[in-house]
Amino acid sequence: MSEVVEQLRQVLPPEALVTDPDRMESYRYDRAMFCPAGVPLAVVLARETAHVQAAVRVAAEAGVPIVPQGARSGLSGAANALDGCIVISLEKMDRILAIEPIDRYVVTQPGVYNAVLSRAVGEHGLFYPPDPSSWEFCSIGGNLSTNSGGLCCVKYGVTTDYVLGLEVVLADGRILRTGRKTVKGVAGYDLAKLIVGSEGTLGIITEATLALRPAAAKPKTMAALFGSGVEAGNAILEIIRSGVSLSLLEIMDRTTIQAVNKYKRMDLPDEAAAMLIAQSDAGGEAGAADVAAVAKLCRDHGALECIEAEDDAEGEMLLEGRRVALTALEELGTTMIDDVAVPRSRLAEFIGRLEDLSAELDITIGVLGHAGDGNMHPTVVFDQTDPAQAERAQIAFDRVMEIGLELGGTITGEHGVGVLKRTWLAEEIGPVALDVHRAIKTALDPKNLLNPGKVVAG
């Protein structure tokens, strides 16, 4: 192992190599709970693609596993280190390389934070729609690796819908450039879409070309309060059925609202059992009409009160409350954050079963998520020092995924599989699909060095 470190020293600048145990400690894990994390042999702080390529070649020659990392904001353990591995961190690759307003694309390194990129393209009158709630501290590379979604998916889709091309360092150190910069293009297999969502198991993304849209209008925002989560779920179904065009439709339950109020000292209404937040970025009278239509639908289906934001600042305040919700719940205790997506037609039933599960196990479950596309983030909150409560929390976490699958859903809508949901992936996709996953992995990484043990075991 000392020889491997010495080889890394020979091919990397001094500032790109970390071997001090104290400095390496923070590179051992992401934000997922209860996922094992090992001690790396070294951490490579890559500044450019050549650094990644050099480190991968050393690892490949020595047969040492590699764990790619971005901002370490993930929630599935996909970025957790393995004992004796080389961690390759992309956080220092944080430059936006080009913004092309005519062709509507941006070329970016993977370490750029989502919010930074969004603001940069906004200065050119352009819009990058994928916006995870953690956009201020999650990186584009991580978004690509887990195919993140966000608050605007109900109208604009997820990360993969905006990927035009990628630069990827493969397991043997070769550089794959795949995709295009044109609006259309169907030459060959869509390898870019294969890499997106693969969580660093097929290659390490070092550059991305992402499609942009013209800037959207300032959104109109409203919130609706309900006496139960099920009523809120039924209202969501009617909103979707109506065909009104929303750019955002989110839900937070009482537990979540109260946590946000305590964390941010906000004045969100926490007397109701659930709150829907809706936005339309149609602009002008059309946006106002969309929000008014949603408010009426909510009132017709049990809303206790509807609040239409009077100005942009009030709308931003409501959205900020939703963005910090997961962080706010973490202040209440240890959290296990689920990421189940169900068909929207089953959303009300899903919410009802979560309420029943919380009562059955006597455990707190904060219910929040992207109501417009059925991607929910039920968050189990518990006292980790209480063994009985910790056991019930683990049961609750698994039961949430079980319920999601029973309702025709999926175990992850945007956080990825990592190590946290590896067993459940096999349950969802079945043995044939699992064999195909392994065959693809073997074809691109025959020595199983890229993030081994993540997504698919063995």
Secondary structure, DSSP 8 states (H G I E B T S, - for coil): -HHHHHHHHHHS-GGGEE--HHHHGGGS--S-SS------SEEEE-SSHHHHHHHHHHHHHHT--EEEESSS--SSSTT---TT-EEEE-TT---EEEEETTTTEEEE-TTSBHHHHHHHHHTTTEE-----TTTTT-BHHHHHHHT---TTHHHH--GGGGEEEEEEE-TTS-EEEEE-SSS----S--HHHHHTTSTTSS-EEEEEEEE-EE-----EEEEEEESSHHHHHHHHHHHHHHT---SEEEEEEHHHHHHHHHHH------SSSEEEEEEE-S-HHHHHHHHHHHHHHHHHTTEEEEEE-SSHHHHHHHHHHHHTHHHHHHTTSEEEE--EE--GGGHHHHHHHHHHHHHHHT-EEE-EEEGGGTEE--EEEE-TT-HHHHHHHHHHHHHHHHHHHHTT-BS-SSS--TTTTHHHHHHHHHHHHHHHHHHHHHHH-TT--BSTTSSS--
